[in-house]
Amino acid sequence: MASTRPEVIADTTNRFESDIAPYLNPHTEDDCFEAILKCLNADATVPARRYTVFSEILENNKIGQFLAMTFLYAINRSNKLMESKHVTGDFPLLDEVGNECSICRKNLTKKVKGVAVRQYEIVEIFPSNLDDDTAVDFENAPAPPVKLDSSANQIALCRTHAEVYQAGPEVEE
């Protein structure tokens, strides 16, 4: 909650103005600012008013203040994975599982501001990097595809189950 104190806000703004803004690459700084605004705009949980405030600060060419305020805003938000658009190459894998995680039945995509974003990861069914003990377990499973790096050896899972499966793959799963 320290970031809400006026002196912390002022000090942060001064630091960004003196220690960051002067050293930005003038050729690409607008790309960076645009990327920050796009992240804010793409997040359905960011209020439109907040986005407008940040845009106006930037339009007034207050670079240090823009960076400081977006930084302070970001550190006060919950830490979550950035959602991204799904990859067209993933469509067959999503179709194969009916756009639901095979383990928990959670939807693997959702619409944010009219754009479908991914809520999944693609994992190898028969991992290519198994340790010796786990590899023995997988030897008794149905035969893996000839090429472990093919789409025949991949499945779309929700992020939670993808992480769990990749950390400790089990034949039953």
SVG drawing of the C-alpha trace seen along z (x, -y; Angstrom):
<svg xmlns="http://www.w3.org/2000/svg" viewBox="-17 -18 37 71">
<polyline fill="none" stroke="black" stroke-width="0.4" points="0.0,0.0 3.0,-2.3 2.5,-3.0 -0.6,-5.0 1.2,-7.6 1.7,-10.9 5.4,-11.0 6.0,-7.6 4.1,-8.6 6.1,-11.8 9.4,-10.0 8.6,-7.3 7.6,-9.9 10.8,-11.8 12.9,-8.7 11.3,-7.7 11.8,-11.3 15.4,-11.5 16.7,-7.9 14.6,-6.2 13.0,-8.6 16.3,-10.3 17.8,-7.0 15.0,-5.6 15.8,-4.9 14.1,-7.8 13.6,-5.6 11.6,-2.9 10.2,-4.6 6.8,-5.1 6.6,-1.4 7.1,-0.7 4.5,-3.2 2.0,-1.8 2.7,1.7 1.9,0.6 -1.3,-1.0 -2.3,2.1 -1.7,4.3 -4.0,2.1 -6.6,2.0 -6.6,5.8 -7.2,6.5 -10.9,6.5 -10.4,5.8 -8.8,2.4 -11.4,-0.3 -11.8,-2.5 -11.3,-5.6 -7.9,-4.3 -6.8,-3.7 -8.0,-7.2 -6.0,-8.8 -2.8,-7.0 -3.4,-7.9 -3.9,-11.6 -0.7,-11.7 1.2,-10.2 -0.5,-12.6 0.8,-15.5 4.3,-14.1 4.8,-13.5 6.9,-10.4 8.3,-10.0 4.8,-10.4 3.3,-8.0 5.9,-5.3 5.7,-5.9 1.9,-5.8 1.6,-2.7 4.3,-1.1 2.5,-1.9 -0.7,-0.7 0.8,2.6 2.4,3.4 -0.9,2.9 -2.6,5.5 -2.7,9.2 0.0,11.1 -1.5,13.2 -0.4,14.7 -0.9,12.5 -3.6,13.8 -2.8,14.2 -4.6,14.9 -4.7,18.5 -2.5,19.8 -4.3,21.1 -2.2,24.2 -3.8,25.1 -7.3,25.3 -7.2,29.0 -6.0,29.8 -8.8,27.6 -11.3,29.2 -10.1,32.7 -10.9,31.9 -14.1,29.9 -12.4,26.7 -12.4,28.1 -9.7,29.4 -9.8,33.2 -9.2,33.3 -11.4,30.6 -13.7,29.6 -12.8,25.9 -13.1,23.9 -9.8,23.5 -10.6,20.1 -12.6,17.1 -13.7,13.8 -12.2,10.6 -13.5,7.5 -14.6,9.6 -11.3,11.3 -10.8,15.0 -7.9,15.5 -6.2,18.7 -6.6,20.2 -4.6,23.3 -1.2,24.7 -0.2,27.4 1.6,30.3 3.2,33.5 1.2,36.6 4.3,38.7 7.0,36.3 10.3,36.4 12.2,35.6 11.1,38.3 13.4,39.3 14.3,43.0 11.7,44.0 8.8,42.3 10.0,43.6 9.5,47.2 5.9,46.4 5.2,45.0 6.7,48.2 3.6,50.1 1.2,47.5 -0.3,47.6 2.4,47.1 3.4,43.5 3.4,41.9 6.4,42.5 7.4,38.9 7.2,37.4 7.3,33.9 4.2,34.3 0.7,33.0 -0.3,36.6 1.6,36.4 0.1,33.2 -3.0,32.2 -4.5,28.9 -5.0,28.6 -6.0,25.7 -3.0,23.9 -3.3,25.4 -3.5,29.0 -0.8,28.4 1.6,27.2 0.8,30.1 1.1,32.7 4.4,31.2 5.8,31.2 5.0,34.9 3.4,36.7 1.5,39.8 0.3,42.6 -3.2,42.6 -3.7,39.0"/>
</svg>
